[in-house]
Amino acid sequence: MIRKHLTYANVAASLALFLVLTGGTAFALSGSNTVFSDDITDDQVSSADVRNDGVPGGGLSAADLRAGSVGTAELQQGAVTTSDIAPGAVPRAYAYVNAGATIDPARSKGVKVYPNDSLSAGSYCFDLNFTPKSVSATPEGFESPDVFIVQAHTGSQFNCHNPDDQPVEASANTFKWLGSTFGAVNEPFYIQFYD
């Protein structure tokens, strides 16, 4: 009697009913105590589902995280210390240099600046308590059509010295487009020194 009522439609309907009632997600995983990414629906694993990183071999590593998925909102206050930051990732010293070759102390750290008197304008000498491996500089924003360039150098360029006539650790030059050529000018800029 059952064979007469066992049709494709009855089997398909019974299977559909079974999948709806069970959620369609129950199946056996291959391997022993192992879950792979294709075994999990996207965005369905939370921190409560992951073992504490203090357990050997447990927790998440950088390779487990999507680029840009962790921001300051996800970090506890004081969770990142100096030892957690890669060397050279954060400037060791920095300054905002005013047009008059002075620094703004509120926006500067670990830097003394001196105008280079051997050149007429736009040349700055930086005295640091270390020798930087690299330096970067950014002009303060200018309205178009002005074009402003900062060249930053490690070491003492263009006869740069401090008031004690000792070579300095870095130097910079500022130039502005003057219509047909670049000319040395004193203009404000930001500078960062990395070790």
Secondary structure, DSSP 4 states (H G I P E B T S, - for coil): -HHHH--HHHHHHHHHHHHHHHTT---PPSSSS---GGGS-TT---GGGS--TTSTT-S--GGGS-TT---GGGSPTT-S-GGGSPTTSS-SEEEEE-TTS-B-GGG-BS-EEEE-TTSSSSEEEEE-SS--SEEEEEEPP--TT--EEEEEEES--TT-B-TTSPBPSEEEEEEEE-SSSEEE----EEEEEE-
